[in-house]
Amino acid sequence: MRRDSTPEFIEALARGLDVLRCFEPGRPAMTLSELAAATGLARPTVRRILITLEQLGYVRSSDGEFSLTPRVLDLGMAYIRSQSLWDLAVPHLRELVKQTGESCSIAQLDGSDIVYVARVAVPKLVTLSVTIGTRFPAPATSLGKVLLAALSPEELERRLAEPSRSGIEPAHRHEREELDTVLSKVRARGWALTDEELAPGIRSVAAPIRDGQGAVVAAVNVNAHAAETPVDTLTDRHLPRLLGTASAISADWEAWKAHPMEVLAPGAGS
């Protein structure tokens, strides 16, 4: 089906978003010709889009190349602020980091990728940099396994059919039968583990965050360096704390959805 098959669809907006999505890892700056080729749009169309985005402050140009500006982050942060997930989760993540000494994150699904929406990190040497907005292929991560395992069979097929937009080639790519077995185990035990599947040296354990109806809305993990933290430490020591944190965030999420209120910054009411 053509994406502009309904009269309400705004093709110009879709094309503008297509241009923004072209700037991926490894392609921070692109020429007009490169953007036209990447989007499949005519050069005059891309030029008008870039002029508009530049005037709005989302794109800058230099020496014939275009790149994104930090203002693009406003688009993603609008989603995070609207969900209040960060405000709800950060005290729990900080406590979990204090208990485990490891970085902890929350992610949600976007297509076949996970996208980080909250994170509290500790300074450690890791092979992949992670910030809010980072995306990774879901099947290669503990967060992704938790989120994929919660999908219906039809939705799982649809998600996995979408190509990753992370720009990351995982260290281990699951065959479909193997992935189905892994996800079945995740459903049975309620948490997921990965051991250097995304990249060498990275292992993590994740658990689901649920809404008031029990639906999985996000996943939270404890991430560790393989050279420092054995798998047994993740599952025997960190997992019970992680499960408690996931339960606490879920309870706060349910309470906020039932009685939404503005979260005040520390000292704002004093």
C-alpha positions as CSV (number, residue, x, y, z in Angstrom):
1,M,0.0,0.0,0.0
2,R,1.3,3.4,-0.9
3,R,2.0,5.5,2.2
4,D,0.0,8.4,0.7
5,S,-3.1,6.4,0.0
6,T,-5.3,8.3,2.4
7,P,-6.3,11.9,1.9
8,E,-5.2,12.8,5.4
9,F,-1.5,11.8,4.8
10,I,0.9,14.7,4.5
11,E,3.6,13.6,2.0
12,A,5.7,16.8,2.5
13,L,6.0,16.0,6.3
14,A,6.9,12.4,5.5
15,R,9.6,13.5,3.1
16,G,11.1,15.9,5.7
17,L,11.3,13.0,8.2
18,D,12.9,10.8,5.5
19,V,15.7,13.4,5.2
20,L,16.2,13.6,8.9
21,R,16.5,9.8,9.2
22,C,19.3,9.6,6.6
23,F,21.8,10.9,9.2
24,E,22.9,7.6,10.8
25,P,26.0,6.4,12.5
26,G,28.9,6.8,10.1
27,R,27.0,9.5,8.1
28,P,27.0,12.6,10.3
29,A,27.3,14.9,7.2
30,M,25.9,14.4,3.7
31,T,25.8,16.4,0.5
32,L,22.6,17.3,-1.3
33,S,23.3,14.6,-3.9
34,E,23.9,12.0,-1.2
35,L,20.6,12.9,0.6
36,A,18.7,12.8,-2.7
37,A,20.1,9.3,-3.4
38,A,19.5,8.0,0.1
39,T,15.8,9.2,0.1
40,G,15.0,8.5,-3.5
41,L,13.7,12.1,-3.8
42,A,14.5,14.7,-6.5
43,R,17.3,17.1,-5.7
44,P,15.0,20.2,-5.8
45,T,12.7,18.5,-3.3
46,V,15.5,17.7,-0.9
47,R,16.9,21.2,-1.3
48,R,13.7,22.8,-0.3
49,I,13.4,20.4,2.7
50,L,17.0,21.2,3.8
51,I,16.4,25.0,3.5
52,T,13.2,24.6,5.7
53,L,15.0,22.5,8.3
54,E,18.0,24.9,8.3
55,Q,15.7,27.9,8.9
56,L,14.0,25.9,11.7
57,G,17.4,25.2,13.3
58,Y,17.4,21.4,12.8
59,V,20.1,21.3,10.1
60,R,23.3,23.3,9.4
61,S,25.3,23.5,6.2
62,S,29.1,23.8,5.8
63,D,31.2,23.4,2.7
64,G,28.4,21.8,0.7
65,E,27.5,19.3,3.4
66,F,24.6,19.2,5.7
67,S,24.5,17.9,9.3
68,L,22.0,17.8,12.1
69,T,22.0,20.2,15.0
70,P,21.4,19.4,18.7
71,R,17.9,20.9,18.3
72,V,16.8,17.6,16.7
73,L,17.1,16.1,20.2
74,D,14.0,18.2,21.1
75,L,11.9,15.9,19.0
76,G,13.0,12.8,20.9
77,M,12.9,14.4,24.3
78,A,9.3,15.5,23.6
79,Y,8.4,11.8,23.5
80,I,10.3,11.1,26.7
81,R,8.8,14.0,28.6
82,S,5.3,13.2,27.4
83,Q,5.7,9.7,28.8
84,S,7.3,10.9,32.1
85,L,9.2,7.6,32.0
86,W,12.5,9.3,32.8
87,D,11.1,11.2,35.8
88,L,9.5,8.1,37.1
89,A,12.5,5.8,36.6
90,V,15.6,7.8,37.4
91,P,15.4,7.5,41.2
92,H,15.0,3.7,40.9
93,L,17.8,3.5,38.3
94,R,20.1,5.5,40.5
95,E,19.4,3.2,43.4
96,L,20.0,0.1,41.3
97,V,23.3,1.5,40.1
98,K,24.3,2.1,43.7
99,Q,23.4,-1.5,44.6
100,T,25.1,-3.1,41.6
101,G,27.9,-0.8,40.6
102,E,26.9,-1.2,37.0
103,S,25.2,1.0,34.4
104,C,21.4,0.6,34.1
105,S,19.1,1.6,31.3
106,I,15.5,1.5,30.1
107,A,14.5,1.0,26.4
108,Q,11.5,0.6,24.3
109,L,10.9,-1.0,20.9
110,D,11.0,1.0,17.6
111,G,10.6,-1.4,14.7
112,S,13.2,-4.2,15.1
113,D,15.4,-2.0,17.3
114,I,15.5,-1.0,20.9
115,V,15.8,2.7,21.7
116,Y,17.2,3.9,25.0
117,V,14.8,6.3,26.8
118,A,16.5,6.5,30.2
119,R,19.9,5.6,31.6
120,V,22.2,6.0,34.6
121,A,25.8,5.1,33.7
122,V,28.9,4.4,35.6
123,P,32.3,5.3,34.0
124,K,33.6,2.1,32.5
125,L,35.4,1.2,29.3
126,V,32.8,-0.4,27.0
127,T,33.0,-1.3,23.3
128,L,29.7,0.6,22.4
129,S,28.7,4.1,23.5
130,V,25.1,4.3,24.8
131,T,23.1,7.5,25.4
132,I,19.4,8.3,25.4
133,G,18.3,7.8,21.9
134,T,20.8,5.1,21.0
135,R,19.4,2.2,19.1
136,F,20.5,-1.4,18.8
137,P,19.1,-4.5,17.0
138,A,16.6,-5.9,19.5
139,P,17.4,-9.6,19.2
140,A,21.0,-9.1,20.2
141,T,20.2,-7.3,23.5
142,S,18.6,-8.4,26.8
143,L,16.3,-5.4,26.6
144,G,15.2,-6.3,23.1
145,K,14.6,-10.0,24.0
146,V,12.3,-8.9,26.9
147,L,10.3,-6.6,24.6
148,L,10.1,-9.0,21.6
149,A,9.0,-11.9,23.9
150,A,6.0,-9.8,25.0
151,L,4.7,-9.4,21.4
152,S,1.9,-11.4,19.8
153,P,3.1,-13.8,17.1
154,E,1.8,-11.5,14.4
155,E,3.4,-8.4,15.8
156,L,6.7,-10.3,16.3
157,E,6.7,-11.3,12.6
158,R,6.0,-7.7,11.6
159,R,8.7,-6.2,13.8
160,L,11.4,-8.7,12.8
161,A,10.6,-8.1,9.1
162,E,11.7,-4.5,9.5
163,P,15.4,-3.8,8.9
164,S,17.4,-2.4,11.7
165,R,18.2,1.3,11.6
166,S,20.9,1.1,14.2
167,G,23.9,0.8,11.9
168,I,25.3,-1.9,14.2
169,E,26.2,-5.4,13.1
170,P,25.8,-7.6,16.2
171,A,28.5,-10.0,17.1
172,H,25.9,-12.8,17.1
173,R,22.9,-12.9,14.7
174,H,20.2,-15.4,15.8
175,E,18.7,-17.7,13.3
176,R,14.9,-17.6,13.5
177,E,14.5,-21.0,15.2
178,E,17.1,-20.1,17.7
179,L,15.5,-16.8,18.5
180,D,12.1,-18.4,19.0
181,T,13.6,-20.8,21.5
182,V,15.3,-17.9,23.3
183,L,12.1,-15.8,23.4
184,S,10.1,-18.8,24.7
185,K,12.6,-19.1,27.6
186,V,12.3,-15.4,28.3
187,R,8.5,-15.7,28.5
188,A,8.7,-18.6,30.9
189,R,11.2,-17.1,33.4
190,G,10.3,-13.4,33.0
191,W,13.7,-12.0,32.3
192,A,16.4,-12.1,29.6
193,L,20.2,-12.5,29.5
194,T,22.7,-11.7,26.8
195,D,26.4,-12.7,26.9
196,E,28.5,-10.8,24.3
197,E,25.9,-11.1,21.6
198,L,25.7,-7.5,20.7
199,A,29.5,-6.8,21.0
200,P,32.5,-8.4,22.6
201,G,32.8,-7.6,26.3
202,I,29.1,-6.7,26.8
203,R,26.7,-8.8,28.9
204,S,23.5,-7.8,30.5
205,V,20.3,-9.0,32.2
206,A,16.9,-7.3,31.6
207,A,13.4,-7.4,33.0
208,P,10.0,-6.0,31.8
209,I,8.3,-2.8,33.0
210,R,4.5,-3.3,32.9
211,D,1.5,-1.0,33.0
212,G,-1.6,-1.5,35.1
213,Q,-3.0,-4.1,32.8
214,G,0.2,-6.2,32.8
215,A,1.3,-5.2,29.3
216,V,5.0,-4.7,28.8
217,V,5.7,-1.0,28.1
218,A,9.5,-1.0,28.4
219,A,12.4,-3.0,29.7
220,V,15.1,-2.2,32.2
221,N,18.6,-3.8,32.4
222,V,21.8,-4.1,34.3
223,N,24.8,-3.9,31.9
224,A,28.2,-5.2,32.7
225,H,31.7,-5.7,31.2
226,A,32.4,-9.4,30.7
227,A,35.9,-9.1,31.9
228,E,34.7,-7.8,35.3
229,T,31.4,-9.4,35.9
230,P,30.7,-13.1,35.5
231,V,27.3,-14.3,34.3
232,D,26.7,-15.9,37.8
233,T,27.1,-12.4,39.3
234,L,24.5,-11.0,36.9
235,T,21.9,-13.7,37.6
236,D,22.5,-14.5,41.3
237,R,23.3,-11.0,42.7
238,H,22.1,-8.4,40.3
239,L,18.9,-10.0,38.9
240,P,16.9,-10.1,42.1
241,R,17.6,-6.4,42.6
242,L,16.7,-5.7,38.9
243,L,13.4,-7.5,39.3
244,G,12.6,-5.5,42.4
245,T,13.5,-2.3,40.5
246,A,11.3,-3.3,37.5
247,S,8.4,-4.0,39.9
248,A,8.8,-0.6,41.6
249,I,9.0,1.3,38.3
250,S,5.9,-0.6,37.1
251,A,4.0,0.4,40.2
252,D,5.0,4.0,39.8
253,W,4.0,3.9,36.1
254,E,0.6,2.5,37.0
255,A,0.0,5.1,39.7
256,W,1.1,8.0,37.3
257,K,-1.2,6.8,34.5
258,A,-4.1,6.6,37.0
259,H,-3.4,10.0,38.5
260,P,-1.1,11.9,36.2
261,M,0.6,15.0,37.7
262,E,3.5,17.2,36.8
263,V,6.8,16.0,38.3
264,L,8.5,18.9,40.0
265,A,12.2,19.4,39.9
266,P,14.0,19.1,43.3
267,G,13.5,22.2,45.4
268,A,10.8,23.6,43.0
269,G,8.1,23.5,45.7
270,S,10.3,25.0,48.5
